[in-house]
């Protein structure tokens, strides 16, 4: 990955007292990774620009017609613009933030998204996914696992994903009204297969 050498800044290695500054540095860097470059989207198309964003933030993508997950930013395929369409996103332990979700606009082939241990995923992120017109049509499977900032409100927002076939929710301590939330989803999306692993 392009940023693979940025493992830990010196401030974290030398003095534990500077951990606050270290957290600020990483927060700033992650915000930089999530800044949307609209000119880049226009230049290379939504799938290529979104691929760059996702890999820059530590996520993986899989393209329509391919079995292999794209992991390496520097190994992104080249060639005809528009040839590689994102079919699946695995954002496990990535630093994707709400600010970057404009990159999802224009993605017309995304069928699967996995959000696992994403510390920056908020209810607003799930609402943004559910309000993205192209994802309302294409998204079939969604997994949300160990995202501590997600609450019932974020899960309820998913009712706009009218073609969603499978939803897996696990280890989400922010969900406090499980039964009520499940009932609303089932009424809104009667064909949805909902799998829960919640305490």
Secondary structure as UniProt FT lines:
FT   TURN            2..5
FT   HELIX           10..14
FT   HELIX           16..18
FT   HELIX           19..33
FT   HELIX           38..44
FT   HELIX           46..56
FT   TURN            57..58
FT   STRAND          60..63
FT   TURN            64..65
FT   STRAND          69..70
FT   HELIX           73..75
FT   TURN            81..82
FT   STRAND          86..90
FT   TURN            92..93
FT   HELIX           98..104
FT   TURN            105..106
FT   STRAND          112..116
FT   TURN            119..120
FT   HELIX           123..131
FT   HELIX           133..138
FT   STRAND          141..145
FT   TURN            148..149
FT   HELIX           152..156
FT   HELIX           157..160
FT   TURN            162..163
FT   STRAND          166..170
FT   TURN            173..174
FT   HELIX           178..188
FT   TURN            190..191
FT   STRAND          193..197
//
